[in-house]
Amino acid sequence: MRPVLLMKVFVTRRIPPEGRAALARAADCEVEQWDSDEPIPIKELERGVAGAHGLLCLLSDRVDKRILDAAGANLKVISTLSVGVDHLALDEIKKRGIRVGYTPDVLTDATAELAVSLLLTTCRRLPEAIEEVKNGGWTSWKPLWLCGYGLTQSTVGIVGLGRIGQAIARRLKPFGVQRFLYTGRQPRPEEAAEFQAEFVSTPELAAQSDFIVVACSLTPATKGLCNKDFFQKMKETAVFVNISRGDVVNQDDLYQALASGQIAAAGLDVTTPEPLPTNHPLLTLKNCVILPHIGSATHRTRNTMSMLAANNLLAGLRGEPMPSELML
């Protein structure tokens, strides 16, 4: 009897238990994992992916021509534990006939919750307030001390009314938001109807919004979208939040806008680069709240993402329809 040839799978990081268990149950696969929570060094990635039939990667793993060449002709499937795919060289992947799986939808709610949390944390100056309690700055109740901005009767602008943008608007509506604006590639009247959201140009959104939440995909059109010109159009009392991708924002321009008082505050869950260097100028500002890209970081969401990524990978290897395939 001839031995069964197993398909080699390489996983670039420790992943949550449900996804790990799904791969372990696959009798037709031999799974190797980079056993660390930290990003895999490129030399180790080249070694691990060599001869692999399937690759399960994260958004911090750049899968470019160099990695694809290291993998060789066996590579049939790449499954990324993310909804974003800007870390993948899609043109090169398509050229080689490699299928791609990703994890949309399952992280929408968690990311929207984080966006609202970050918005409230920023506009109500919670990090400053916590620090004042710890350092003895809280001496008594003061009428004007640590005043921020509230959502009631405000105008909220959303850059990108996709799944996550809609989920954010849905959560903000009960706060008494008076008006929703949105911008994007084209109007989305059916989706916007739930919030009576108005489609406007990007400059109009910047000028009219009290709060701006960036929830768009990173594309050539959105790279650097939020720049000096954008911030100059914003109100001095406006609060800016980005939960999409760091490259959508020109961070030097954002720093100048915050430091000069051109805008009131900013909250970022994404930066360029990631992690942000500890000596970055944005980290010196009290009116800038920065989180370490934790939009989808709930136990349930990360487990669901890992399960979907594993199932995408296994389906692709077996020539079956993927639960969530990116059509190239």
Helices and strands as residue ranges (DSSP letters): E 7-11, H 17-24, E 29-33, H 42-49, E 54-57, H 65-71, E 77-80, H 90-95, E 99-101, H 108-123, H 126-135, E 155-159, H 163-172, G 173-175, E 179-183, H 189-192, G 193-195, E 198-199, H 202-208, E 211-214, H 228-233, E 239-242, G 246-248, H 251-259, E 265-268, G 281-284, E 288-290, H 299-317, E 325-326
